[in-house]
Amino acid sequence: MTETQQRFLRAIAERVPKAQVVEVHLFPPIRQGGVETGVAVVAEDPRAAAPVVVGSVEHVEAVEPIESAESIDVPQPIETVEPLEPVETMEVPEPVETVEPIVAVEDRVADASNGTNGDAHHPSSSRLTVYMARYRLTLKGVDRGKWEVDVVAEADAPLDAVDAVVRGVQRRGGEGAEPDRLTSDAFREALDAPLASLER
């Protein structure tokens, strides 16, 4: 890994929270016409974000059953020119017998985060955000040193689909170069590692 590639990874980490990165496929840079370009495919799991504390189940109070209609205090009619209909003749709804149990808070959070609405899911089917990251570094000319980075979310797909995206990048590159696959741990280590330990 070169210094420029490490700079590229740091630029990615500024745009995609590094704690949510599942893996990065870093392609070898290409130099052409005084410009160096590079591409990476990044898989992010939004569920890996720091959970929002919404309170524990122990603190969720059970809903009190609705009072029966007979126990509700009905205010006395206000005297008007036209007498009001006696309270006894009003239709009173039947008392509610039971109240549905409260769903545990953490179950709601888990269901919302995995998008299953309570259905069972498998890790391999978890939805990830797949980013296409590109950089362009001008090496010669009046714009020498110009640095541009673009990170765009391309898809919302399972982890298995990331390999398909990587193969598509290889075909478009025309050289079929194999990318370096960085796990989430390797990605975070590369961000702060001294360049000497990264260069091959």
C-alpha positions as CSV (number, residue, x, y, z in Angstrom):
1,M,0.0,0.0,0.0
2,T,1.3,3.4,-1.0
3,E,1.1,6.7,0.8
4,T,-1.5,7.9,-1.7
5,Q,-3.6,4.8,-1.0
6,Q,-3.4,5.4,2.7
7,R,-4.5,9.0,2.1
8,F,-7.4,7.6,0.1
9,L,-8.5,5.3,2.9
10,R,-8.4,8.2,5.3
11,A,-10.6,10.2,2.9
12,I,-13.0,7.3,2.8
13,A,-13.1,7.2,6.6
14,E,-14.1,10.9,6.6
15,R,-17.1,10.1,4.5
16,V,-18.1,6.7,5.8
17,P,-17.9,6.1,9.6
18,K,-15.0,3.7,10.1
19,A,-16.9,1.8,12.8
20,Q,-19.5,0.9,10.2
21,V,-17.2,-0.3,7.5
22,V,-17.5,-4.1,7.0
23,E,-14.8,-4.4,4.2
24,V,-12.9,-2.4,1.6
25,H,-11.7,-3.7,-1.8
26,L,-8.8,-1.4,-2.8
27,F,-7.8,-1.6,-6.4
28,P,-4.2,-0.9,-7.6
29,P,-3.8,2.7,-8.7
30,I,-3.5,3.6,-12.4
31,R,-1.2,6.3,-13.8
32,Q,-2.0,7.8,-17.2
33,G,-1.3,11.2,-18.7
34,G,0.3,12.7,-15.6
35,V,-2.7,11.7,-13.4
36,E,-3.0,8.9,-10.9
37,T,-6.5,7.4,-10.2
38,G,-7.7,4.8,-7.8
39,V,-10.9,3.0,-7.0
40,A,-12.3,1.2,-4.0
41,V,-15.5,-0.7,-3.2
42,V,-16.7,-0.1,0.4
43,A,-19.3,-2.1,2.2
44,E,-20.9,-0.4,5.2
45,D,-23.3,-1.8,7.8
46,P,-25.5,1.1,9.1
47,R,-26.6,-1.1,12.0
48,A,-23.1,-1.0,13.4
49,A,-23.7,2.6,14.4
50,A,-23.7,3.4,18.2
51,P,-27.1,2.3,19.4
52,V,-29.5,5.0,20.6
53,V,-30.5,4.5,24.2
54,V,-34.2,4.4,24.4
55,G,-34.6,3.0,27.9
56,S,-34.7,-0.5,29.2
57,V,-37.6,-2.8,29.3
58,E,-37.7,-2.7,33.1
59,H,-38.6,1.0,33.0
60,V,-41.5,0.5,30.6
61,E,-44.7,0.6,32.6
62,A,-47.6,-1.6,31.8
63,V,-50.7,0.1,30.4
64,E,-53.5,0.3,32.9
65,P,-56.7,-1.2,31.7
66,I,-59.2,1.3,30.5
67,E,-61.9,2.0,33.1
68,S,-65.3,0.7,32.5
69,A,-67.9,3.2,31.4
70,E,-69.8,2.8,34.6
71,S,-66.9,4.1,36.7
72,I,-66.4,7.2,34.5
73,D,-67.7,10.4,36.2
74,V,-70.1,12.0,33.8
75,P,-70.5,15.8,34.5
76,Q,-74.0,17.0,35.3
77,P,-75.8,18.7,32.4
78,I,-75.6,22.5,32.2
79,E,-78.9,24.1,32.5
80,T,-79.9,25.6,29.2
81,V,-83.2,26.7,27.5
82,E,-83.5,23.3,26.0
83,P,-83.1,20.4,28.5
84,L,-80.3,18.0,27.7
85,E,-80.9,14.4,27.1
86,P,-80.7,12.4,30.4
87,V,-77.4,10.7,30.9
88,E,-79.1,7.4,31.5
89,T,-80.3,7.3,27.9
90,M,-76.8,7.8,26.3
91,E,-75.2,4.8,24.7
92,V,-72.2,3.7,26.6
93,P,-69.5,1.6,24.9
94,E,-68.7,-1.8,26.3
95,P,-65.7,-1.9,28.7
96,V,-62.4,-2.9,27.1
97,E,-61.6,-6.4,28.5
98,T,-57.9,-6.6,27.8
99,V,-54.9,-4.6,26.6
100,E,-52.4,-6.0,24.2
101,P,-49.0,-6.6,25.8
102,I,-46.3,-4.1,25.2
103,V,-43.5,-5.1,22.8
104,A,-40.1,-5.0,24.3
105,V,-38.2,-1.9,23.4
106,E,-35.1,-3.7,22.2
107,D,-37.2,-6.0,20.0
108,R,-38.6,-3.0,18.3
109,V,-35.1,-1.5,17.8
110,A,-33.8,-4.8,16.4
111,D,-36.7,-5.2,14.0
112,A,-36.4,-1.6,12.8
113,S,-32.6,-1.9,12.3
114,N,-32.7,-5.1,10.3
115,G,-35.8,-4.2,8.3
116,T,-37.5,-7.5,8.9
117,N,-40.4,-6.2,11.0
118,G,-39.9,-9.1,13.4
119,D,-39.0,-11.8,10.8
120,A,-36.0,-13.9,11.4
121,H,-32.9,-13.0,9.4
122,H,-29.6,-14.4,8.6
123,P,-26.3,-12.4,8.7
124,S,-25.6,-13.2,5.0
125,S,-28.9,-11.5,4.0
126,S,-28.2,-8.3,6.0
127,R,-28.6,-5.2,3.9
128,L,-25.4,-3.2,3.5
129,T,-24.7,0.1,1.8
130,V,-22.2,-0.4,-1.0
131,Y,-20.1,2.7,-1.9
132,M,-17.9,3.3,-5.0
133,A,-14.9,5.5,-4.0
134,R,-12.6,7.1,-6.4
135,Y,-9.6,9.4,-6.2
136,R,-7.7,11.5,-8.7
137,L,-4.2,12.9,-8.0
138,T,-2.6,15.2,-10.6
139,L,1.1,14.4,-10.8
140,K,2.2,16.9,-13.5
141,G,1.4,20.2,-15.0
142,V,0.0,23.4,-13.5
143,D,-2.5,21.4,-11.4
144,R,0.2,19.2,-9.9
145,G,-0.8,18.0,-6.4
146,K,-4.5,18.5,-7.0
147,W,-6.4,15.9,-5.0
148,E,-10.0,14.9,-5.6
149,V,-12.0,12.2,-3.9
150,D,-15.6,11.0,-4.6
151,V,-17.5,8.5,-2.5
152,V,-21.0,7.6,-3.7
153,A,-23.5,5.1,-2.4
154,E,-24.2,2.8,-5.3
155,A,-26.4,0.1,-3.8
156,D,-28.2,-1.3,-0.9
157,A,-27.5,-5.1,-1.0
158,P,-26.5,-8.2,0.9
159,L,-22.8,-8.8,1.5
160,D,-22.8,-11.5,-1.2
161,A,-23.6,-8.8,-3.8
162,V,-20.4,-6.9,-3.0
163,D,-18.3,-9.5,-4.9
164,A,-20.4,-8.9,-8.0
165,V,-19.7,-5.1,-7.7
166,V,-16.0,-5.8,-7.4
167,R,-16.0,-8.0,-10.5
168,G,-17.8,-5.3,-12.4
169,V,-15.1,-2.8,-11.5
170,Q,-12.5,-5.3,-12.6
171,R,-14.1,-5.7,-16.0
172,R,-14.5,-1.9,-16.5
173,G,-10.8,-1.5,-15.6
174,G,-9.8,-3.7,-18.5
175,E,-6.8,-5.2,-16.7
176,G,-8.5,-7.6,-14.3
177,A,-6.3,-6.4,-11.5
178,E,-7.1,-8.1,-8.2
179,P,-7.9,-5.7,-5.4
180,D,-6.6,-5.8,-1.8
181,R,-9.5,-6.9,0.5
182,L,-9.3,-5.2,3.8
183,T,-11.5,-6.4,6.6
184,S,-13.0,-3.9,9.1
185,D,-10.0,-4.4,11.5
186,A,-7.4,-4.1,8.7
187,F,-9.1,-1.0,7.4
188,R,-8.9,0.7,10.8
189,E,-5.3,-0.4,11.3
190,A,-4.3,1.0,7.9
191,L,-5.7,4.4,8.8
192,D,-3.1,5.0,11.6
193,A,-0.3,2.6,10.6
194,P,3.1,4.1,9.7
195,L,3.6,4.1,6.0
196,A,6.8,2.0,6.2
197,S,4.7,-0.9,7.6
198,L,2.2,-0.7,4.8
199,E,4.5,-0.4,1.7
200,R,5.3,-3.6,-0.1
